[in-house]
Amino acid sequence: MTTTTTAAQFLCLLLCTLSYVSATCGDQCSGHGSCGKKDKCVCQNGYMGINCAGKVCLFGYAWSGVPISNDLRAYAECSNAGICDRKTGLCDCNPGFTGGACRRLVCPNQCSGHGTCKKIGDLARDVSPLVNGRLDRKYDLFDKNMAQSCKCDPGYVGPDCSQRTCARGDDPLTNHTDFLVHNNGLVAVQVQSDETQKLMISGVHDLSGYFTLQYTDQFNMEWTTRPIRVENNVGTTKTVLIYADNSGKYFSGATYEQKLLNAWGSLSTNAAGTTSYYCPFGDPACQQECPFGSGYQQGDRLSITGTGSQTETIFTVTAASPCKLYVEPAPVTTSIAEKTTIKLLSSGTGVAPLTGVGGVLQSLRSLPNQVIPDIMVTERLKFNSKKEFDITFNHQDNAGDQKNIQCDPGEFVGGGGWVWNQLWSIGLFGGVVGHTN
């Protein structure tokens, strides 16, 4: 072997070795990437570093740093509120922060076991008495789902719900200004009076169905009454055109066309010489008889008169709808609609024993733990389509300013439509009539 040959072989080996080294990235990118140009690793998603050995942690809106614009925050690893552990890919959050990306604030002391940790965006719309939010209120800043606070259970207060609330009562030194007539003039006097709230329920036609009331006590505990029935007043009389069906055991309302077959529709001849039926404006014969059944419920006793077909005059309602009244005994079938007078003799209990003004009174009195030991309820308006009740807190345990009682229309029928689609027609006003502060 010559010196020239040996040198050539050595040079070839050196070049091959250099070529092999230049095509290899550090640690072969740790198995989490590929070797790219200039021997740099191109890491897979979730890995980082010169050799792709480090794991990437979760990102969130940055708690610190300069906003991009207005309230818009940039994304940052661990939300700039923690340190990423590159071995595990998990954030080690700073004190006071929690979550996979440290994006949420920690509620102090986990609300001490006497509350729940809520997002600030949810609390803004929380209408419970303790929070006193509003449905039309909206918190929409970057931390609406990040900042959190305690919502304490009834009987507890404080940032961490660790403090107990004490019983509340009326301050006898507080009063309000009233005006009395004295010597033909008005004189301002300072008096104390029981608070009165007004409950108003109204509809287009007769109301029927059930509602519940919700009372919030001095410890912010919410109590819901049993269903209270809305009904026609005893003695209510209606004159309508209805059919009777013996096999189905019901009375049904007449349609517009069916009414024209009855004497309530009158014949007239127009200029063309053809005969048609004439119905004056507002004539009941020209109106659909539904909801003639509204205001009646199971167990009602009815007097049905004015028809020559029925052998019985007293019926008990077994089920009711706006267009049908199912009754016992079964009525005699009629072929045409008859002019009929219906009178409510007595109210049945149906599925809810609480009815009208007595129902409002007893439902509130019977709430657990005697949260309302006594109360006075009077009926201001007593129409089939509109009722108003005055609820007066006249017991010493409920003296002073009270939170408004809330009304929930469970199954209301008002003028043939569900009242919960007409929330404007149900209201409870905290009409404070001389309340003490």
Secondary structure, DSSP 8 states (H G I E B T S, - for coil): --HHHHHHHHHHHHHHHHHHHHT--GGGGGGSEEE-GGG-EEE-TTEESTTS-EE---EEE-SSS--SBTTB--EEEGGGSEEEETTTTEEEE-TTEESTTS-EE--GGGGGGSEEEEEHHHHTT--STTT---TT----STTTTT-EEEEE-TTEESTTS-EE-------TT--EEEEEEETTEEEEEEE----EEEEEEE-SS-EEEEEEEEEE-TT--EEE---EEE---TT-EEEEEEEEETTTTEEEE--HHHHHTSTTSEEEE-TTS-EEEE--TT-GGGS--TTTTTT--TT-EEEEES-SS-S--EEEEEEEETTEEEEES-----SS-EEEEEEEEE---TT--EEHHHHHHHHHHTSGGGSSS--EEEEEEE-SSEEEEEEE--SGGG-S-----EEEEEEEEETTEEGGG-GGGEEEE---SS---
